Amino acid sequence: MQSVIDQAVQVRLIATAPGSRTVPAVLHYHPADPLAVRITFPPEISLDGAAVDWAFARELLADGLESPAGTGDVRVRPVGRGRTVLEFHVEDGVAMVQVDTADLRRFLDRTYQAVPAGRELLDVDRGLAELLGDA
């Protein structure tokens, strides 16, 4: 079984008030859930003091590195040279962070090494077979 891919990154919180700040975050990819990526933010940046975890399509992240992508809760778009903005939409508002595009590309490259594009469903079938004892 392939292992989980975790990659620490620094993100810049984009705030309406002056003084946006840089905080750590972790990108996650699990081959057992091959279509999704996750990003986890530390508890100190959330309003309720709990870690914040967002899951979204790996393809959305890849597409958003090249041009604006997404129409739902998560949107991704390139900005300037070497930066990508991730927008997280909730009922109460929008949180936006900037991430170094090279860090995102490195993370995606590792995920595609684990599960190549177009092979995601085959891995899900194998996982189900293992789970059901048919493998």
N, C-alpha and C positions, 0 to 999 in steps of 0.2 A: 504494500500500500504506500502511496506517495504521501509525503509529509506536508504539513501546513507551511505556507510561505508567509513570513512576517517581515515587514520592513519598516523600520523607524524613519520618520520624516519630520522635518520642521515645517509648520504651516504658519502663515501670517493671517491672523484674524483681521478681517476688514470691518471696521466699525464706522458708524456715522459720526461719532465723536472723535476728536483728534486722539492720537496715541494708540493706533492699532499695534498689536504685539505679536511676537512669535512664540508659539507653543509647540510642544512635541505632539505627535500623533503616530499611530501605527496603522499601516496598510496590512490587510490580511487576505489570504487566498487559501481555500481548502479544496483540493481536487475532488472531494466527495460532493461538493456543491460547485461544479465547474463553471456555471454561468455567472456567478456572483463574485464581487469583491466587497470588502468591508473596510471602513476606516473607523478607528476608535480614537476619541478625544479624551483627555484626562478630566477627572471630576472637577478640578478647580476652575474650569472654564464654563461649566454648566450652571444654570440658575438654581437647580435643586441639589447641587453637590454630588451628582452621580456621573459616572463615566457615560459618554455618549457614543453610541455605536450606530453607524449607518451602513446599510447593505444596498447595493445597486448593481446593475449589469456591468460585467467586465467590458462588453462591447460598447456601452455608453462611455466608459472611461477612455477607451481607445479612440472612439470617434471624436470625443471632446478635445483631444489633444490637437486635432487638425482643424476643427471648425465647431461652432456652437452646437451642442447636442443635448437632447432631453427636453421634455415638456411637462414632466411630472414633478415629484418631490425633490429629485436630484437633477441638477443641470451642470454641465461641464463646458468650459470654453477657454480657448487660448487667449492670453492677453500679453501684449508686448513681446519682448524677446525672452524666451525661456521660462515663462510663467504660465500657469494654468489656474483658473478660478473654478472652485467647486462651490455650488450654491445648494443649500439644503432648505427646502421650503416646508414650513409647518403652518398650522392654522394661525399661530400667534405672530408669524413673521418669517424672515429669511436670515439665515446665517451664511456668511460667505468667507471662504478662506482661499489664499493663494498658496500654491505649491510649486516647487521647482519642477519644470516639465521633465528634465533629465531624470529626476528621482522617480517620477511616474512611469516613464518609459522603461527604466531599469526594472521596476516592479512588474510591469506588464510583460517584459521579456521573460522574466523568471516564471510567470504564470503560464505563458505559452510554451515554455520548455516542459513544464509539468503536464499541461493538457493543451495540445495544439488547437488553434481555431478550427472549428468544424468537427472536432472529435469529442466535444462535450457530451453529446447524447450517448455516444458509445460508452463512455466512462460511467454515466448514470445507469445504463443497462447492466454493466458489469457489477456496479455497486449493489443494485437491486438483487441481482443473482446471488451475490455473496450474502447479502442480508437474508434472503429466503433459503439459503443453503443449496442452491442449484449450481453453484460454481465448483 
